[in-house]
Amino acid sequence: MSVKFDFARLALVSGLSLAGGLTVFAEQANAAPYSDYASTQGETAIAGVLDQIATPSATPYGPLLQSIDDLPDAASQADALGQLTPRAYKLLPRLAIQSMDSADRQVRDYLAERRDRMLDAPAGSVPTGEESITFMLTGGLKQGNYKARADRPSANSDSRSIRAGIDVTAMDGLILGATIGIDGIDANLDRAQHPRITQFNASVGPYASYTNGKIYADATAAYSLSQYKLRRQVAWSGFSDQLRAGVEGDNASATVEVGGILQTGVLRAQPFVGLQYRYADVSGFIEYGGDAALAVAGYKTESVRSSLGLRTSAGLERGSWNIRPTVRAEWQRELNPRPDSRVEAAFANGDLPIFTLKSSRMARDAAIVGAGLSAVYNDRTAIRIGYDGEFASDRHIHAFTLTASRRF
């Protein structure tokens, strides 16, 4: 049996006293090459970096490497390699898109309720709200679950939002307005590393809607600024690091939806098609906290999605109130084959090369379902409660909203 000695990486030293006081040192075998234990592309990338450290005792990475060497099996060493990558941060742009999607659906649901009010106006009367101003206020709660994939963690997120809008019915069937809102998200992006992500989004954007009673067209757009507070735990037997960072991101979204309006009695159906654009980026940042800290370059997600759906509702008159339950079903398809960019990083302590996590992609197909109940009083005051759900093979997102509007 041969024993491998790597004198360039000193792990354990034992001394033998010889005549004349000479001491000879022997070195314990170590885990290099670390690439032998990697099971994913990200683990392979970080292993390639660690394998290039020739003299760990002369770098800040000696204790970290020794702790990996001391792990009892290849599976533990592979897990340690994975924790050293920035995999916990790969979903950050997706959280921003989750926020943009929720805000967009709130506005489009509001426009659908406004459109129903116009269509419900008595025959021969002045169209409801023509040349008037309407103020809207909506609040929402969201919960999202993302399943883990290779080099991408599972995630759970909870968020709260509030949004205000004001619009004018400039002419028969035409609504022009704008919204401003804030959204706060708390997320756990990797149970193995216990990172806690706090995200704050502030957004502003215009919206418009037109209908002639037969067809309609809705358009929304928004710009938002995201601020993140990041905390990541790197830990295994013999090593532990608490890493923190703050970072910002810029986001933009636009949606166009066109549909028909079919009426039979109190029932109304609106089949529609749509196109959605979403852009979210995360600026570069540097973690602080310990030897495992990373410097991460900026990265982004750029998504283009098509949609096909049907919205149905029924109007019920109760004195001065008009009650309208609504249900919606929608299928979305991602058109961009690689919407998520790769993530490049390097150890913050320097002297080691950059490594890369390859781009990944969420499931391309998603089902969107929604339900709501609106109550309109005297064609001026409206209250709506609603639910929206997004279901795909790798994510489930639920949103609940309460919206109030008043025409002046």
Phi, psi and omega in degrees: 000132178259146179245129182273128176243128178241096185290345178285343181232096184281118183249310182220129185247132172235138184248141176240120180281127179246174179301137180085008177081011180288134177244129180248134183252136175246149185244140179284146175297147182239182188278353181295145359283133182292339179298340178295339185256354183286140179240351178230168179299319180296318177295322177296320180296314181290326178296321179299325177292313182295327180292345180271358178281109186280319183230083183300330181294342180261008181234168176288356189264003182304305180300323179297312180296321180297322180294326175292317178303325185278353180294148193283340185208170183295325180297319178295322179291323177295320179296320178297318178299318179297322179294335180284346178276165177273032183302330182297343185257001187294335183269001183304312178298330180293328176295322176295321178293322175303318178294316179296319178300316182296315179297319180297318179292324176300315181292317181292324175295321177296317179296323177296320178293320177297320180296318178300323178298318178298314183291335180277354181299137182302145180302137178084353180272166173294130181309136185305122173084004181302132181059034178238168179246138179236135176253136183233140175224128181223143176232151184213155172235137181226150176220129182232144175231127179241132180278152181285147171225175181303126180060022175218125189277165166288160183209146172230133182225147174228139182214158178228143181217155173219139186216140177236147179217155176220136182215164180233138173271091191293328179202175182307114175087355184248126178242131176232130182200185180209153179233160171219139184202167176228152183214128177246132183235133169247129185220144169251112190261358178191106184299330180293327184254355178051043177283144177243121183247125173248124183236135177237126180241132173240128187225157176211145180182159180270165171212158181208152178210142176221139173215146173247014181092341179253319179226167176214161175218129177242144177218135176226154175208155180200150168239138178221151176249129179252140172236129183243141166245119189249139174221127184229136178253125172246119187204136167205176183303119179094358181208141177205137179217134172252117186244141182224156177197157172237142186206158177239163177211153177247140184223149177215147180214154175206142179221137172235130180227131180231135182209171176256165180234117180243133185231134171216110184062231179273355182269140179226132179238139181228087173290144184211159171233155182208165175224131184234135175241133178225134176227129177217131177233160175238123180292159177296150181208163178235127176284156171228149179150322183182194185294336182272003183299143182242151166255119187247128177285160179298149178211172190207169168229132179228110190242137173233120185233143171259157179217149177220127186202181180216131176243128179233149180207166178221133180261131181233121179271130177225084182065237179278001183254143169244116182257130182222106170280144183224141172230150182219139174229137186213140174248130179245145179227125176285126182264339179276118184295333179224074184290333183265133179278166175288162179243123179251139182210165175211157177295134186293336180288350174084182176069010177231149185288166177286145172234165190229136164262123183296159178296151178229176183214137172287165176305135188283333182253138179216144174258131179246126177235150180210155176212145180206163177221119180245148177228121183246129182250119176055032177061014183236319184247132182226143174231137180222135171246143185209161176227139173228136178231138176243125185231119176222172184294338182239011180199148172226125181230130182237137180224137178236135184227153172228123186233137175232140179220155182216127177267134181243000000 
